[in-house]
Amino acid sequence: MDQHQKERWVKQLEPYRFRIIWTAVFFLLAVLLILIGFGKTLVLLIFGAIGYIIGKMRDEDLDIYSLIDAVRSMIGI
């Protein structure tokens, strides 16, 4: 596939990008639930979220207090 064809595909699929992404995410979640069960999938998702938070803190040079403030503002405390 050459560069022109890739750009054409990306342009055609762009209006549907979030549908494609979220469908893939929930399909993967369903496969995990079927293969390893609810508890192990939940632990995997929790560790993934913790990894994301740590990575975000490192990327944006945030400290734990700014993270706590952001979470508090999100949940309205």
Backbone hydrogen bonds, N-H to C=O, Kabsch-Sander energy under -0.5 kcal/mol:
donor,donor_aa,acceptor,acceptor_aa,energy
6,K,2,D,-2.0
7,E,3,Q,-2.4
8,R,4,H,-2.0
9,W,5,Q,-2.4
10,V,6,K,-2.7
11,K,7,E,-2.3
12,Q,8,R,-2.2
13,L,9,W,-2.3
14,E,10,V,-1.3
16,Y,13,L,-1.7
17,R,14,E,-1.6
20,I,16,Y,-2.4
21,I,17,R,-2.6
22,W,18,F,-2.7
23,T,19,R,-2.0
24,A,20,I,-2.2
25,V,21,I,-2.4
26,F,22,W,-2.4
27,F,23,T,-2.1
28,L,24,A,-2.4
29,L,25,V,-2.2
30,A,26,F,-2.3
31,V,27,F,-2.3
32,L,28,L,-2.5
33,L,29,L,-2.5
34,I,30,A,-2.2
35,L,31,V,-2.7
36,I,32,L,-2.8
37,G,32,L,-0.8
37,G,33,L,-0.9
41,T,37,G,-1.6
42,L,38,F,-2.6
43,V,39,G,-2.2
44,L,40,K,-2.3
45,L,41,T,-2.5
46,I,42,L,-2.4
47,F,43,V,-2.6
48,G,44,L,-2.1
49,A,45,L,-2.4
50,I,46,I,-2.4
51,G,47,F,-2.4
52,Y,48,G,-2.2
53,I,49,A,-2.4
54,I,50,I,-2.5
55,G,51,G,-2.4
56,K,52,Y,-2.6
57,M,53,I,-2.4
58,R,54,I,-2.2
59,D,55,G,-2.8
60,E,56,K,-2.4
61,D,58,R,-0.5
62,L,57,M,-2.4
67,L,63,D,-1.5
68,I,64,I,-2.4
69,D,65,Y,-2.3
70,A,66,S,-2.0
71,V,67,L,-2.3
72,R,68,I,-2.6
73,S,69,D,-2.3
74,M,70,A,-1.7
75,I,71,V,-2.0
76,G,72,R,-1.2
77,I,72,R,-2.2
